[in-house]
């Protein structure tokens, strides 16, 4: 039976927002940390909010034992406790409330609030974790000055950290000690942080543009300090970039980063005390791939950039989440583009958007960038909020131009520093700085789904003109139909038949459902390069022929569209093979050879070529199918890959040899591009999984001097039935078993295999001594890697893949509801698959739904999927 709807979680609506009845001007917290409990004493100075109509003070509190309540220093009992809330009425206009509670971080498996991770106390308060620490108005529009005192056993917890600047430290009786912290900038409670543990510190100093010295510290477990150099360098680059690009200087004396192993998120931007998943801090040649190095750099930057876009200016309510996350993702993407290859960065960002966010937009979980309702806010830390939100910022940057955009962000910081604001406030700054009417653009924030644009061209030789006809449409999504046209910026350039750019990039502003744009002075039929740089998050279809696309693939001056043209040709080719296994694909295979030849004979961007030699993923191909059959897509994809290998084996082998290691490991864009190209070629050379393929992959592993190449070898061996597979995987585990993050890779690389024994392999890994269902990284390494990155086996006709994930969700539901809810994602598009697969996925979802103790996190996601 489904849960009793009378007690089902309640929906929260944006329209019901009301200001907080009381403001909390100051918060003084004292923590007494013990092994079997933690005592929390909170002294808060409240004052009536003149903007609020309600006079009842509602404090949120969860999973804690209330010890005492005092009002202005006197015992107070005139309150009610109900539904994880403390309700207080008839209060004076100003007062001090002191509450003491007992909590149990040592048994907190939800990893929200204050919890213990491998002997270290740490916090995760976003979005609503602070209520697990003390009774408080746990909402982002209550900004307070925080002072914090932490007391603990000095031998067990020599490091005691919180937000702001360290103002005092000292010893206490019975072998205990304390530190005291003060954060002078008002912040919401979701940004509160505490860390206590036996940690090693890596230190550096950053000098701001005004000449101030800022102490930089990274805290890790003993033994991990040698893996922090890249993170520290990334932090310093981020601080300098934010000064130069946005004029934002860091204004505290100290910036701390702490890496912990058990963490629901990637990282958290708590003011001056960022807490990170170890995965996004630790990186060195032996243990981190190039992708890891890039991710560490990007996420270190992302969390630092939140200092202004999220902390100094924060969200009024959680419906505004993309105000900080979309904006900060755009900032970190631009930072990464400046640090590395701009074209490759854009390709990778768009590829991720298409693989993960477009399917979200096409599912029952589709929601607007500014949603209007939710049950659990933790379920809205989505690709739509983050990645699509970033694309909306990018479009505003495109429409305004870089100089005016900078004026707009300067205005935003000037106007709202120290305030909790809305997405509307941000867009209004764009309008005020530019003089533009942004009302139509604002529809992007309110309308869910991925828009489609159809483009067709018409050349008129008599008038030497070219007319581009465009038609936009918006799909229906849950609760939204009959949507209005959007303002869509389309970056377009024209090339002639020789591949020369005759008309440089123009930004066409599409505002109607159907529009035409005319280009003058076009002396011959052009080939339009449309949506350069992916200037809008849309699905574009054109009337370009394969020959037109080949020209763009080889000659376009826009790096993104060069790649995009090749991907479109590949997608068309795979679709032909799906429809007819004997389809003639010789032209595509020959064109692929041209790319290989370019790589051999010309100076090329190797990272860009690596992407060009990669076929679209099963997920991306499936989005173009009316009914998704992952096995059929995979078979067609394999036909194309094997045809490429047969036709170009010698040239591929030469390209592979040409890009061998040059002896010195570097993480420069050029070095990473060379490794990316060589490893992409390795994948093509080993696609048939024969004896020679296994020998080549094993040799690649044995010759590797870095984790990137080792992982590429293991990936190439994942499907193999040759003895080299077990030899390499066993050696990898024995060599790196002391590194938790590398063991995560070991798990993931095995469950992406399509080989017949996959489910047997999975069962053995689930029982492996290194697997821990309570560790989010390990859950993601096993279950998420399988369900997201192995669509063939996840959608196995036997239903075994669905059963594995179903059972994990049910088990996690009572351990860590946030992680459980996120595991539901692979089921969300169940209606798009073949009837047989639909039936089995629906049954798996219903079994989860029938759990009588279903958490609100899981309930919300599963119930929406089943609607």
Secondary structure in CASP SS format (residue, H / E / C, confidence):
PFRMAT SS
TARGET T0000
AUTHOR 0000-0000-0000
METHOD secondary structure of the structure
MODEL  1
X C 1.00
X C 1.00
X C 1.00
X C 1.00
X H 1.00
X H 1.00
X H 1.00
X C 1.00
X C 1.00
X C 1.00
X C 1.00
X E 1.00
X E 1.00
X H 1.00
X H 1.00
X H 1.00
X C 1.00
X C 1.00
X C 1.00
X C 1.00
X C 1.00
X E 1.00
X E 1.00
X E 1.00
X E 1.00
X E 1.00
X E 1.00
X E 1.00
X E 1.00
X E 1.00
X E 1.00
X E 1.00
X E 1.00
X C 1.00
X C 1.00
X C 1.00
X C 1.00
X E 1.00
X E 1.00
X E 1.00
X E 1.00
X E 1.00
X E 1.00
X E 1.00
X E 1.00
X E 1.00
X E 1.00
X E 1.00
X C 1.00
X C 1.00
X C 1.00
X C 1.00
X C 1.00
X C 1.00
X C 1.00
X C 1.00
X E 1.00
X E 1.00
X E 1.00
X E 1.00
X C 1.00
X C 1.00
X C 1.00
X C 1.00
X E 1.00
X E 1.00
X E 1.00
X E 1.00
X E 1.00
X E 1.00
X E 1.00
X C 1.00
X C 1.00
X E 1.00
X E 1.00
X C 1.00
X C 1.00
X C 1.00
X E 1.00
X E 1.00
X E 1.00
X E 1.00
X C 1.00
X C 1.00
X E 1.00
X E 1.00
X E 1.00
X E 1.00
X C 1.00
X C 1.00
X C 1.00
X C 1.00
X C 1.00
X E 1.00
X E 1.00
X E 1.00
X E 1.00
X E 1.00
X E 1.00
X E 1.00
X E 1.00
X E 1.00
X E 1.00
X C 1.00
X H 1.00
X H 1.00
X H 1.00
X C 1.00
X C 1.00
X C 1.00
X C 1.00
X C 1.00
X E 1.00
X E 1.00
X E 1.00
X E 1.00
X E 1.00
X C 1.00
X C 1.00
X E 1.00
X E 1.00
X E 1.00
X E 1.00
X E 1.00
X C 1.00
X C 1.00
X C 1.00
X C 1.00
X C 1.00
X H 1.00
X H 1.00
X H 1.00
X C 1.00
X C 1.00
X C 1.00
X E 1.00
X C 1.00
X C 1.00
X C 1.00
X C 1.00
X C 1.00
X C 1.00
X C 1.00
X E 1.00
X E 1.00
X E 1.00
X E 1.00
X E 1.00
X E 1.00
X E 1.00
X E 1.00
X E 1.00
X E 1.00
X C 1.00
X C 1.00
X C 1.00
X C 1.00
X C 1.00
X E 1.00
X E 1.00
X E 1.00
X E 1.00
X C 1.00
X C 1.00
X E 1.00
X E 1.00
X E 1.00
X E 1.00
X E 1.00
X E 1.00
X E 1.00
X E 1.00
X C 1.00
X C 1.00
X C 1.00
X E 1.00
X E 1.00
X E 1.00
X E 1.00
X E 1.00
X E 1.00
X E 1.00
X E 1.00
X E 1.00
X E 1.00
X E 1.00
X E 1.00
X C 1.00
X H 1.00
X H 1.00
X H 1.00
X C 1.00
X C 1.00
X E 1.00
X E 1.00
X E 1.00
X E 1.00
X C 1.00
X C 1.00
X E 1.00
X E 1.00
X E 1.00
X E 1.00
X E 1.00
X E 1.00
X E 1.00
X E 1.00
X C 1.00
X C 1.00
X C 1.00
X C 1.00
X C 1.00
X E 1.00
X E 1.00
X E 1.00
X E 1.00
X E 1.00
X E 1.00
X E 1.00
X E 1.00
X C 1.00
X C 1.00
X C 1.00
X C 1.00
X H 1.00
X H 1.00
X H 1.00
X C 1.00
X H 1.00
X H 1.00
X H 1.00
X H 1.00
X H 1.00
X H 1.00
X H 1.00
X H 1.00
X H 1.00
X H 1.00
X H 1.00
X H 1.00
X H 1.00
X H 1.00
X H 1.00
X H 1.00
X H 1.00
X H 1.00
X C 1.00
X C 1.00
X C 1.00
X C 1.00
X C 1.00
X C 1.00
X C 1.00
X E 1.00
X E 1.00
X E 1.00
X E 1.00
X E 1.00
X E 1.00
X E 1.00
X C 1.00
X C 1.00
X C 1.00
X C 1.00
X C 1.00
X C 1.00
X E 1.00
X E 1.00
X C 1.00
X C 1.00
X C 1.00
X C 1.00
X E 1.00
X E 1.00
X E 1.00
X E 1.00
X E 1.00
X H 1.00
X H 1.00
X H 1.00
X C 1.00
X C 1.00
X C 1.00
X C 1.00
X C 1.00
X C 1.00
X C 1.00
X C 1.00
X C 1.00
X H 1.00
X H 1.00
X H 1.00
X H 1.00
X H 1.00
X H 1.00
X H 1.00
X H 1.00
X H 1.00
X H 1.00
X H 1.00
X H 1.00
X H 1.00
X H 1.00
X H 1.00
X H 1.00
X C 1.00
X C 1.00
X C 1.00
X E 1.00
X C 1.00
X C 1.00
X C 1.00
X E 1.00
X E 1.00
X E 1.00
X C 1.00
X C 1.00
X H 1.00
X H 1.00
X H 1.00
X H 1.00
X H 1.00
X H 1.00
X H 1.00
X H 1.00
X H 1.00
X H 1.00
X H 1.00
X H 1.00
X H 1.00
X H 1.00
X H 1.00
X H 1.00
X H 1.00
X H 1.00
X H 1.00
X H 1.00
X H 1.00
X H 1.00
X C 1.00
X C 1.00
X H 1.00
X H 1.00
X H 1.00
X H 1.00
X H 1.00
X H 1.00
X H 1.00
X H 1.00
X H 1.00
X H 1.00
X H 1.00
X H 1.00
X H 1.00
X H 1.00
X H 1.00
X H 1.00
X H 1.00
X H 1.00
X H 1.00
X H 1.00
X C 1.00
X C 1.00
X C 1.00
X C 1.00
X C 1.00
X C 1.00
X C 1.00
X C 1.00
X C 1.00
X C 1.00
X C 1.00
X E 1.00
X E 1.00
X C 1.00
X C 1.00
X H 1.00
X H 1.00
X H 1.00
X H 1.00
X C 1.00
X C 1.00
X H 1.00
X H 1.00
X H 1.00
X H 1.00
X H 1.00
X H 1.00
X H 1.00
X H 1.00
X H 1.00
X H 1.00
X H 1.00
X H 1.00
X H 1.00
X H 1.00
X H 1.00
X H 1.00
X H 1.00
X H 1.00
X C 1.00
X H 1.00
X H 1.00
X H 1.00
X H 1.00
X H 1.00
X H 1.00
X H 1.00
X H 1.00
X H 1.00
X H 1.00
X H 1.00
X H 1.00
X H 1.00
X H 1.00
X H 1.00
X C 1.00
X C 1.00
X E 1.00
X E 1.00
X E 1.00
X C 1.00
X H 1.00
X H 1.00
X H 1.00
X H 1.00
X H 1.00
X H 1.00
X H 1.00
X H 1.00
X H 1.00
X H 1.00
X H 1.00
X H 1.00
X C 1.00
X C 1.00
X C 1.00
X C 1.00
X C 1.00
X C 1.00
X C 1.00
X C 1.00
X H 1.00
X H 1.00
X H 1.00
X H 1.00
X C 1.00
X C 1.00
X C 1.00
X C 1.00
X C 1.00
X E 1.00
X E 1.00
X E 1.00
X E 1.00
X E 1.00
X E 1.00
X E 1.00
X E 1.00
X E 1.00
X C 1.00
X C 1.00
X C 1.00
X C 1.00
X E 1.00
X E 1.00
X E 1.00
X E 1.00
X E 1.00
X E 1.00
X E 1.00
X E 1.00
X E 1.00
X C 1.00
X C 1.00
X C 1.00
X E 1.00
X C 1.00
X C 1.00
X E 1.00
X C 1.00
X C 1.00
X C 1.00
X C 1.00
X C 1.00
X C 1.00
X C 1.00
X E 1.00
X E 1.00
X E 1.00
X E 1.00
X E 1.00
X E 1.00
X E 1.00
X E 1.00
X C 1.00
X C 1.00
X C 1.00
X C 1.00
X C 1.00
X E 1.00
X E 1.00
X E 1.00
X E 1.00
X E 1.00
X E 1.00
X E 1.00
X E 1.00
X E 1.00
X E 1.00
X C 1.00
X C 1.00
X C 1.00
X E 1.00
X E 1.00
X E 1.00
X E 1.00
X E 1.00
X E 1.00
X E 1.00
X C 1.00
X C 1.00
X C 1.00
X C 1.00
X C 1.00
X C 1.00
X E 1.00
X E 1.00
X E 1.00
X E 1.00
X C 1.00
X H 1.00
X H 1.00
X H 1.00
X C 1.00
X C 1.00
X C 1.00
X C 1.00
X E 1.00
X E 1.00
X E 1.00
X E 1.00
X C 1.00
X C 1.00
X C 1.00
X H 1.00
X H 1.00
X H 1.00
X H 1.00
X H 1.00
X H 1.00
X H 1.00
X H 1.00
X H 1.00
X H 1.00
X C 1.00
X C 1.00
X C 1.00
X H 1.00
X H 1.00
X H 1.00
X H 1.00
X H 1.00
X H 1.00
X H 1.00
X H 1.00
X H 1.00
X H 1.00
X H 1.00
X H 1.00
X H 1.00
X H 1.00
X H 1.00
X H 1.00
X H 1.00
X H 1.00
X H 1.00
X H 1.00
X H 1.00
X C 1.00
X C 1.00
X C 1.00
X C 1.00
X C 1.00
X C 1.00
X H 1.00
X H 1.00
X H 1.00
X H 1.00
X H 1.00
X H 1.00
X H 1.00
X H 1.00
X H 1.00
X H 1.00
X H 1.00
X H 1.00
X H 1.00
X H 1.00
X H 1.00
X H 1.00
X C 1.00
X C 1.00
X C 1.00
X C 1.00
X H 1.00
X H 1.00
X H 1.00
X H 1.00
X H 1.00
X H 1.00
X H 1.00
X C 1.00
X C 1.00
X C 1.00
X C 1.00
X C 1.00
X H 1.00
X H 1.00
X H 1.00
X H 1.00
X H 1.00
X H 1.00
X C 1.00
X C 1.00
X C 1.00
X C 1.00
X E 1.00
X C 1.00
X H 1.00
X H 1.00
X H 1.00
X H 1.00
X H 1.00
X H 1.00
X H 1.00
X H 1.00
X H 1.00
X H 1.00
X H 1.00
X H 1.00
X H 1.00
X H 1.00
X H 1.00
X H 1.00
X H 1.00
X H 1.00
X H 1.00
X H 1.00
X H 1.00
X H 1.00
X H 1.00
X H 1.00
X H 1.00
X H 1.00
X H 1.00
X H 1.00
X H 1.00
X C 1.00
X C 1.00
X C 1.00
X C 1.00
X C 1.00
X C 1.00
X C 1.00
X C 1.00
X C 1.00
X C 1.00
X H 1.00
X H 1.00
X H 1.00
X H 1.00
X H 1.00
X H 1.00
X H 1.00
X H 1.00
X H 1.00
X H 1.00
X H 1.00
X H 1.00
X H 1.00
X H 1.00
X H 1.00
X H 1.00
X H 1.00
X C 1.00
X C 1.00
X C 1.00
X C 1.00
X C 1.00
X H 1.00
X H 1.00
X H 1.00
X H 1.00
X H 1.00
X H 1.00
X H 1.00
X H 1.00
X H 1.00
X H 1.00
X H 1.00
X H 1.00
X H 1.00
X C 1.00
X C 1.00
X C 1.00
X H 1.00
X H 1.00
X H 1.00
X H 1.00
X H 1.00
X H 1.00
X H 1.00
X H 1.00
X H 1.00
X H 1.00
X H 1.00
X C 1.00
X C 1.00
X C 1.00
X C 1.00
X C 1.00
X H 1.00
X H 1.00
X H 1.00
X H 1.00
X H 1.00
X H 1.00
X H 1.00
X H 1.00
X H 1.00
X H 1.00
X H 1.00
X H 1.00
X H 1.00
X H 1.00
X C 1.00
X C 1.00
X C 1.00
X H 1.00
X H 1.00
X H 1.00
X H 1.00
X H 1.00
X H 1.00
X H 1.00
X H 1.00
X H 1.00
X H 1.00
X H 1.00
X H 1.00
X C 1.00
X C 1.00
X C 1.00
X C 1.00
X C 1.00
X C 1.00
X H 1.00
X H 1.00
X H 1.00
X H 1.00
X H 1.00
X H 1.00
X H 1.00
X H 1.00
X H 1.00
X C 1.00
X C 1.00
X C 1.00
X C 1.00
X C 1.00
X C 1.00
X C 1.00
X C 1.00
X C 1.00
X H 1.00
X H 1.00
X H 1.00
X H 1.00
X H 1.00
X H 1.00
X H 1.00
X H 1.00
X H 1.00
X H 1.00
X H 1.00
X H 1.00
X H 1.00
X H 1.00
X C 1.00
X H 1.00
X H 1.00
X H 1.00
X H 1.00
X C 1.00
X C 1.00
X C 1.00
X C 1.00
X C 1.00
X H 1.00
X H 1.00
X H 1.00
X H 1.00
X H 1.00
X H 1.00
X H 1.00
X H 1.00
X H 1.00
X H 1.00
X H 1.00
X H 1.00
X H 1.00
X H 1.00
X C 1.00
X C 1.00
X C 1.00
X H 1.00
X H 1.00
X H 1.00
X H 1.00
X H 1.00
X H 1.00
X C 1.00
X C 1.00
X H 1.00
X H 1.00
X H 1.00
X C 1.00
X C 1.00
X H 1.00
X H 1.00
X H 1.00
X E 1.00
X C 1.00
X H 1.00
X H 1.00
X H 1.00
X H 1.00
X H 1.00
X H 1.00
X H 1.00
X H 1.00
X H 1.00
X H 1.00
X H 1.00
X H 1.00
X H 1.00
X H 1.00
X H 1.00
X C 1.00
X C 1.00
X C 1.00
X C 1.00
X C 1.00
X C 1.00
X H 1.00
X H 1.00
X H 1.00
X H 1.00
X H 1.00
X H 1.00
X H 1.00
X H 1.00
X H 1.00
X H 1.00
X H 1.00
X C 1.00
END
